[in-house]
Amino acid sequence: MSFLKNNERGRDNGETIVESELIIEMFDKYINSKRVYRELISMKCTQYSVVDVIREVWKEVKGGNYDSCIR
């Protein structure tokens, strides 16, 4: 049904919005870094390579490594 636990269903204290904004901000910085741009160009930027970049950003943001997203 839902990936949320029963006690979390329907609850929104703003954390989800803040977390989403942070992810978008970090992803934007990461994807616009020259290193990632060169990697995407060299891979011809298939949909699978973009998914890999999204996964890498997600892991770093969830781990609290915000600075490592910007290289």
ABEGO torsion letter per residue (X at the ends): XBABBAAABGBBAGAAAAAAAAAAAAAAAAAABAAAAAAAAAAGGBAAAAAAAAAAAAAAAAAGBAAAABX
